[in-house]
Amino acid sequence: MPIQRALQTAWPLFFGLGAIMVGNGLQGTLLGVRATDEGFSAFTTGLVMSMYYAGFMAGTQVVPRLMQNVGHIRVFSALAAIAAISVLMHGIFVLPIAWAGIRACTGFAFAGLYIVVESWLNHMSTKETRGKILALYLFTTYLGMVAGQFLLNAADPKTDTLFIISSMFISLALVPIALSKRPAPESSKPKGMKLRELWTVSPLGAFAVTMSGFANSILLSVGAIYAARQGFGIQEISTFMAAMVAGGVIFQMPIGALSDKLGRRKLIIMVSLASCLSALLCFGVSHSEGMLALYVSAFILGGFAMTIYGLCTAYTNDHLDPSQYVAASSALLMMNGAGAIAGPALSTGLMGAIGPSAYFPTLAVIFFANAAFAIYRTTVRPAPAADRQSNLNAAKPDVLTLAAPEQKQD
């Protein structure tokens, strides 16, 4: 299926994903601002925010079974409703313990939404379009999050208006999917996928997805802390963070397209090394006078770093049978979430012991380790042949029955 036809088929899914991510991007930033206004301590706020990942991990385990029982569309609708209700509850119960439980519910819902979307897109893509489709999935995700940041200026964070706006965007995602005539993917008998099995099938995919969560959580969660400790002003902090996310948005499509032509594993090595060098570049320019150089370097770093997850997901799927996509998406998201939990703790711990200057070197070490492991894997197992490279997923199902050849273990 040509990419144009695939996008015509998948647009309700991409529209829904974009709307959900606008709401998620807004609430993520809003909660940090509102917690400060309500007098929550930094430590308490950190614990509250970490509960998102606890719920996220639970979602990766429960949602695949729900999809097997009731299908993609019903699960998507239910989880979007939970996410929308959870946002509103933050304005009703302004207590740390209540917010912790609500954040867990939010994490559960979003983990499930990602699994539904990724498995749906997997079933509708082909080996010729997989890289582009998954890149567009990630492009939509990041772009929606960026748009949500700007909505923070739409109302006073001390009121409940922004919670309502966030809930409205999440609810809006249900409309095109609920009204779409396109059938959902077949989900009656998905194969199970344990973490040990995923590692056996694709050690590089499992390792690199975990390291991606490790690094990206540091980029997005600790970046503002680093900037504040360096003495940046509010505008400088926002520009610094926006530059990293913007890089992730813009680099998705070209790197996704390259992965379909040059091979996933080769791109994982190249992108990981480029991320390592970019982090070192940021470290170097951060000691100079010019902020513009840091913004440009952060843009490049975010651009490379935020494409690794998509490359690793595609590479892993190249070694799977289509019936394993749902379970594999769950396992990959679980490993990514585990890395995301550990990343901020390690980074902030090193920054506390050494100073904010430890921020970029920590990232450089993570990316170098990822590249080194990928290079090691080239000595153990050859990459899949080009005609066996399966779809890069993220999309919508049925319309396109995945006709990729069955994958064998190398």
N, C-alpha and C positions, 0 to 999 in steps of 0.2 A: 504494500500500500504506500503510495507516495506520501511525503510528509504533509502536503496540502490537504489531501483527503483525510489523513489521520487527524489533523487539527480541526477540520470541519466536523468530524465525528466527536472529538473530545472537548469541544469548547465549553459545554456546560460544566464539565469537571474542572477545567482550568478557571472558569469564572468563579465557581464555588470555592476553589482553593484560594484564589486571590482575595475574595471577600473575607474568608476566614482568617487569612494571614494579616489583613489590615486590622481586624479586630484583635488578633493576638498581639500584633506589634504595638498597638495602642495600649492594651492593658498591661503588657509587660513593663513598659516605661512608666505608665500611670501608677502602678502599684508601688514602685520604688519612691516616687515623688510623694504619693499620698501617705505612705508609711512614715516618711520623715515628718510630714505635716502633723500626723497624729501622735508623734512623739515616740514611735517605736525605736528601740536602740538598733544600731547597725547589726549587732550579732543576732538579735531577734528577727530582723528583716531578712538576714541571710538564711536563717533556719526556715522561715516561711517560704522563701523563694525556692529552697532546696526541695521542698515537698513536691514541687512540680515533677521532679525527676523520679521521686518515689512512685507517684501515680503513673508516670510515663512507663516505668518498668512493668508495673502491674498490667497496664494496657496492652503491652506487647504479648503478654501471656494469655489474656482473656479474649481479646477481640478476634483473633483468627477462628476460635471456636464459635463465636457469635456469627461470624460471616458464613461459616459452614452451615449453621442452623437456619438463618433467616435471609442471607444474601447481602450483597454490597449496599444496595440502595437503602434498605431498612436500617442497617447498621450505621451508615453515614448520617442518615436523618436523625437517629436517636442520639448519636454522639455530638452532632452539631447542636441539638437542643440542650444537651447537658452542658456543653461549653458556653452557650448563650446564657443559660440560667445561672451558671457559676459566676459569670462576670457581674451580674446584677446583685448577687448575694454579697459581694465585697462591700457594696454600699450600704447594705442592711445590717450586717454584723461586722462592725469595725473593731474586731478584737484579734490579737495575734493568733490565738489557738483556733479561732474560727477561720481565719484566713489560711492557716496551714492546711486545714481539711479541705477548704475550697480549692487551694492550689493543687492538692493531690487529685481532686476530681478533674480539674482542668488538664493536668498532665495525662491522666487516663484517657480523657476524651481526645486530646490532640495526638497521642500515640496511635490511637485507633484510627483517627482520620487519616494520618499519614499512611498507615498500613492499607487502608481501603484504597486510597488514591494510587499508591505505588503498585499494588497488585493489579488494580484495574488498568492502569497504563501499561503494565507489563504484558497483559493479555492482548492489548490492541496494537502493540508495536511490532516491528519486524527487525531483522538484523540490519537492514539498510536505514531504518529510522530511529532505532533505539537510542543512540547517543543524543540525537537532536531532541527527541521527546523528553527524555529524562532531564536534559539541560533546560528545556523550557519549563519543566516542572519546578526545578530549583530556581530558575529565573523568576517565575511567578511567585514562589515562596518568599524569596528575598525582597522582591519589588513590593509585595504586599506589606512586609514588615517595615520597609523604609517608609511607605506611605502612611502607615499607622503612627510612626514617630511624629510626623508633621501635624497629625490631628490633635496632638497634645496641646496645641495652641488654640484649639477651637472653643475651649471653655475653661473655667477655673477648676483646677484639679481638686480643690477642696470641696467641690459639689459632686453630686452623683451624675451630672450630665455626661461626662466622658465614659462612665461605665455603661450608660444607656446607649451611647453611640457605638461603643465596642460591641455590645450585645446585638444591636441592629445589623451590623455588618456580618456577624456570624450567622444570624438568622437568615439574612439575604442569600447566603450560600445554598440554602435548601431549595429555593424557587426553581432555578433552571434544571436541577437534577431531578426534582420531584415531577416536573412537567415534561421531561425529555421522553421521546418515544423510543430512544435507543435501549436495547436490552442490556442488562448488567451481565458481567461474566459468570460463567458456570462456576459454582463454588461448592458443589455437593460433596466431593471427596478429595480435599487437598491432602497431600502427603505431609506427615510430620517432619519437623526439622529441629533436632536438638543442637545445642551449641557445639557439642563435640562433633556431631555429624557435619555441621557447617564448617568447622575447622578442618575436618578431613577432606571435604570437597574442595574448599578454597581457603587455605591458610592465609594467603595474602589478603583476600577480601575481608576475612574476619579480623585480622590484625589491623589493617589499614582503616577499616570503618571505626574501630575502637580508638585509634590514634586521631582520627578525624574529629570524633566527639571530644576527645581530650583537648586538642588544639583549638577547635572552634569555640568551645565554652570559655577558654581563656581569652580568645580574641574578643568575644562579644560580652562576656560577663565581667572580666577583669580590666578590659581596656580603659573604661571610664575611671576606674580606681587608679590605674597607673597614671593616667593623664592628670587627675586631680592631685596626686602626690608629687607630680612633677611641677605643679604650680600653674597648670593651664587654666585659663579663664573658661567660663561657661560656653562661650561661642567657640573657643578653640577645642574644647572637649567634644562638642557636638559635631564640629567639622571633622575632627579626627575619626570619630566613630562612623560618621556618615561616609567618609572616604573608604574605609575598609569594607563596609557593606556594599557600597556602590561598585567597588571592584568585583565583589562576588557576583553581583547582578550581571555586569557587563561581560565577564569572562566565561559565563556558563555556556552560552551557545557555541562560540568558536572552539572551546576545548571539547565540548561534547561531540561536535562534528569531527574534530581531529581524532577522537577516540574510535570512531567508526572506520576511519581510514588507516590510522597508524597502529592500532592495537591498544587495548586498555592498559596492559601491564607496562608497556613502554611509556605511556602517558603518565601513569602513576609515579614511575621513577622520575620522569622529567619534571612533573609538577611538584613533587615533594622536594626535589633539589632546588627548584626555583623558589619555593616557599621558604626553604632554609636560608637561601641567599638573600631573599627579600627581608626576612626578619633581621639578619645581620646588617643589611643596609639601613633598616629603620633604627637599629641600635646606634649605628655610626652617625646618622644625621640628627638623631635626637640630642646629641651633645653640641650641635652647632646652633647658630642664631636663627636660621631661617625656618619658619614653620611650614612654608610652602613645600620645602623638600621633604619634610616629614609626612605631609598630607599625600604627596605623590607616592612616597614609599609605602605608606599604609594602604593606599589604593591598590598598588601592585601586590602587596602581601595578601590582602583580603581576596583579591581576584584569583590568585593561585590556590590559596588555602581552602576557600569555600567550594572549590570544584572537586576536591578529593573524595568527598562522600559519594557524589554521583558516579565518579569513575569506578569506585570500589563496588558499588551496588551493581553496576553494569557488568563488571568483571566477574563478580560472583555468579550472576545470572547466566553468564556464558557457560557455566559448568553445571547448570541445573536443568531438570526436566520442567516444562511449564507448570505441571501440577504442583510443584514445590514452591512456586513464587510467593504465595500468601504466607506460608510458614517461614520462608527465608526472609521475607521483608520484616516479619516480626522479630526473628533472631538478630538480623542486622541492626534493627532499631534498638533492640535491647543492649547490644554490645556498644552501639554508639552512645546510648544513654548512660551506660556504666562509665565510659570514658568521660562523658560530660560532667558526671558527679565528681570525679577525681580531679579533673583539670583545675578548677578554681582553687581548690584546697591546696594543691601543690604550688600553684603559682603565687598565691597570696602568702603562703608560708615562706617561700623563698624571698619574696619581696620584703617580708617582715624581717628576715634575717640579714639580707644583703642590701636591701633598698629597692626602690622602683626600677633601678637600672637592670634588675634581674628579669624583667618582663620579656623583652625580646630574645635574649639568649635562651631562656627556657623554651620558647617557641621554636627557635632554631634547632635545638637538640631533639625535640619531638619530631620535627620534619625530617631531620637527618636520619633518625632511627627508622622512620617509615621507608625512606628511600633505600637505606641499607638492607632492610628486610626484603624489600621488593627485588633488589639486585641479587640477594642470596637465593631467592626463589627461582630466578632464571637459571641457576646452576643445578636445580633439583628437578624441575619439570618444565617442558616447553609450553609456550603459550598456545591457546587454541588456534587452529587454522582459521584463516579469514572467513571461509565459507561455513565454519561452525560457530562463529561468533553470534550469540543470540541477542535478542532485543534488549535495548537499554530501556528500562521500564519506568513508567510512571503513569501510565495512562489508563485508558478506558477499554473495556474488554471486548465482548462478544463480536462486535462488528468485524473485528479482525481476529480470526482464529489463528492463534500463533502457529505458524507453519515452520518454525525453525527446526533444523534437524536435531534429533535427540543427542544430548550431550553425554560424552563418555569422560571418565576420569583419565587424565593423562598419567 
